[in-house]
């Protein structure tokens, strides 16, 4: 069994995927491990914090997936914070897996790599030494949570630089003809001779 298929959607942000030679690597992410790295503290399972943090991480990863076209599977422990959830879900184009009751995300990630027919094309994101040692036996690549967070930040920064001009275009274009007409209707003391009547008729 390989990593469950993911609908990649249409990448819109450019940039290179994580690659092994000429092949894009499929990412398997240790979900709570990344959350712990972001928080630098344990998660409180009984307060609703767990679900909120999962959602925030998945939203960020989905945004990254759209920007970069990555194939991403995120694995979480099935309980207690995820015990009531369906084992296999999709969040946008992400595949989300919750471990079986009595198991955990570590075992699930190891199983995915062990049963994959293309383990060399997998990259597991985790800081867990046991997971890293296991998946390397199957020639899978390992990245740390810091590696992932750095890639997320780089992709988000590039998106911001590409999509946000230094000055808004409307600053240089002036008001549209319909806006001028509205202003005239609102403020009768404006000099209507300054209005381009031809543009108003065209609008």
N, C-alpha and C positions, 0 to 999 in steps of 0.2 A: 504494500500500500504506500503510495506517495503522499505528498502534501496535498490536501484537497484543492481542487481547481479554484482559481480566483478569476472573476471577471475584472480585468484590468481597467476597463473604461478607456477614455482617450486622454493620454498625457498631454498637458498643455503648457508645461513649464520648461521643456527642454532639459538639458543636463544629462549626464551619463548615469546609468544604473550601476549597482554593484555588479561587477563582472568577474568571471573566471575564464580567462582566454577570450573567446568570442561569444561566450554564453552569459546571459544575465543570470545572476544567482537569485534563488528564491530565499526570502528572509523568513526565518522562524524566530519569533521574538518571545522571550520569557517575560510576560506582561507585568507581573507584580515585581519582578526584579528591576524593570525599568522604572516603575512607579516608586519603589523604595529609593532608587538612585536619585530621582527627582526630589523626593521629600527629605531624604536622609533621616528617616525615622520610620517606625512600624506603622502599619495601617490599622485603624480601629474598625473591626469588622461589624460591630453592632450598631454603628451610628449613622449609617447611610453614606458615610465617607467613601466606603469601598466602591459602591456603584458610581458615585460622582467622579472619583479618580479614574476608574476604568473608562468612563465615557469621555472624559477630557483627553486621556491618552489616545483612545481610538479615534477621536475627532482629529487630533493632531497627526496621527499616522495616516489616516485616510487623506488628509490634505497633502501630506508628503507623497502618498501613492499617486495621487492625481498629477502632482507636479512632476514626478520622476518616473512614473510608469512601473514602479516596483511590484513584484508579486510577493505579497506579505501575508503570513499567517501569525496570529497572536494567540498565545496559549496562557490560560489562567488556571489556578487551582479551582476545582469544582466546589469546594466547601471550606469554611462555612459561608463565606461571602458570595459564592456562586452556586451553592448547592441547589437552589430552586430554579436555575436557568437551564435552558436546553443545551445539550452538550456541544452541538455544532450550530453556529450562527454566522450570519454575514452582516457586516457593518459597512455599508457602501460597497466598495470593492475588496474590503478586507475579509479574510476568513478568520473567524474567532472560535477557538476550541476551549471548552471547559473540561477538566479532567473528570474521570469517573469518580463516584463516591468511593472513598477508601484509597484512592490514588492521589497523585498530585501532578502539578505542571511539569516537574522534573522528569517523572516517569513518562509522561505523555510526549514530551519533546524527544527523549531518548528513543521512544517507540517510533515516532514519525521518521526519525533519521535511520534507525535500524531497519525499518520495513520499506524505506524508499528504494526505488530502483535507480535513482539518480542522486545519491547522497553527495557526490562531488559537486553538484550544482546547488547545494544548500549552504546557507550561511546562518548560523545560529547566534542570536544576540543574547548574551547572558554574562553575568559575572560569577556564576556558580562554577567552581572548579570541577566538581563531579560531572556536571553536564558537559563542560568543555572537553574534559578528558575522554568521555564516552563517545561524543560525536566525532572527535578527531580520529578515533579508531576506524571510522567509516569514511574517512577522507573528507568530511564536511569542514567547511571553514567556520571559524569562530570570531565574532566581534564582541567587544565589550559594550556595556550600556553607554559609556562615555563616547565610544565611536559612533553609536547611533545618534545620541543627542547632538553631537557635533555635526553630523550630516543633516539632521533636521534643521538646526540653526542656520547652516550654510544655505540650504534650499530656501528657507523662509527669507533669509537676507537677500538672496539673488532675486527672489520674486518681488520683494519690496523695491529693490533698486531698478528692476526692469519695468515695474508697473506703476511707479509713482513718480511723475515728472517733478522737477524742482519747483515749477510754478503751474497752477491750474490753467488750462488753455483758455477758459472763459475770461481770465484776467486780460488777455490780449485781444479777444474777439469782440468785446463790448456786448451790450444787450441785444437780444434778438428783437426783430420788429414787433412781435406780439407783446413782448415785455414793454416796449416803448408805448404801445397803444394803451396798455394797462396803466402805465404811469400817468399818461395824459388824462385818462378817465378819472384817476384818483386825485391828481393835483392839477387843478384847472389853471394855475398861475404859471405853468411851464410855457415856454415859447414854442408854440406848435410849428413855427416856421423852420425850426431846427429838425423836424421830423421828416424823414424821407417817405413821402406819400406813395411813391411808386412801390417801395418795399412793403408798405402796409397793404396795398392792394393785392400784391402777389401773395402775401401771407394769407 
